[in-house]
Amino acid sequence: MKHLIKLWATTILALGFCAFVVVGCGKTSASKDAVTVAEMNQVMSRMSMSPVGAPKTVEELTNFAGFKGRPFSALPAGQKLAIDPTSHLVIIVNK
């Protein structure tokens, strides 16, 4: 019985945190400005504190609800976005 209560509490906490992240980015999601690397790193920071954890790939991060319908900042030719596995930050690297 205690295991079931703990499971429900963890689930409710995870859902509450996800709602906090989406609501906390309300201004960002309403804006049609291009998504910047700084914004992606802010979301990475918030998501890393969640029970689900931070995204492992840039593709997982770009599917974040706060970024839907917004363009991403253009990158110089021959470069792409990546997640640094040590710092858990979005960085620009050569292809």
N, C-alpha and C positions, 0 to 999 in steps of 0.2 A: 504494500500500500504506500509506504514512504517513497519507494522508487517511482511510482506513478505520479505522486504529488510533485516530486522533484522534476520529472519529465515535463509535466504541465507548466511548472513555474519557469523552467528553462525556455520552453516554447513561447510562453507569453512574454518573457523578457526579450527574446529574439525578435518577435513581431513588433514589440514596442520600440525597440531600438531602430528597426527598419523604418517604422513610421516616423521616428524622430529624424532620421537621416533625410527622408523624402521631404518632410515638412521644413526641416532646417535649411534645405536648399530651395525653398520656395521662390526667393528672389531670382536665383540663378536659373531655375527651370522656366520662369515666366519670360526671361530675357531671350531675345533671338540673336544676341551677340555670339560670336564664335567662342567655343569652349577653349580655354587656355590650359597650358600645362599646370599652371598654379592652381586652377580650379580642380583639375584631375587629382592633384596631390592633396588638396583639402578633402576631397571625397575619399581618397585612399586612407587618409588619416582617420576619418570617422569610421570607415568600414573596418579598419584593422582592430578597432575596439569592440566590434560586434562579435557575438558568438559564432557567426558564420565566417568571419575573418575577411581579410583584404583579398581582392581579386588576384589571381596568379598571372593573368595575361592582360594585355591592353584591350583585347577584344571583350573580355568579361567586364572590364571597367567601362568601356564605351557603351555597353548595354544598360548602364545605370539610368534609372527613370528620369533623373534630373537633367540628363543630356539629350533626351529624346527630342527630335525636331530641331535641334540646334546644329549648325555646322561646326566643324573642328578647325582650329587655326591651321593655316597652310604651313607646311614644312619646306625647308630648302630641298632642292633636287638631290636625290641620293641619300636622304635621311628618313628615319622612321622613329616612332615612339616605342619605348620598351620600358619594362619595370625592372629597376635595379633590385636584385634579390637580397642584397645586404641592407640597403636603406629603405626598401619598399616605397621608393619614389618613382614617379614617371620621369624618364630621361629621354633625350634625343640622341640617337646613335646613327652611325653610318649603316646603310643597308648591306 
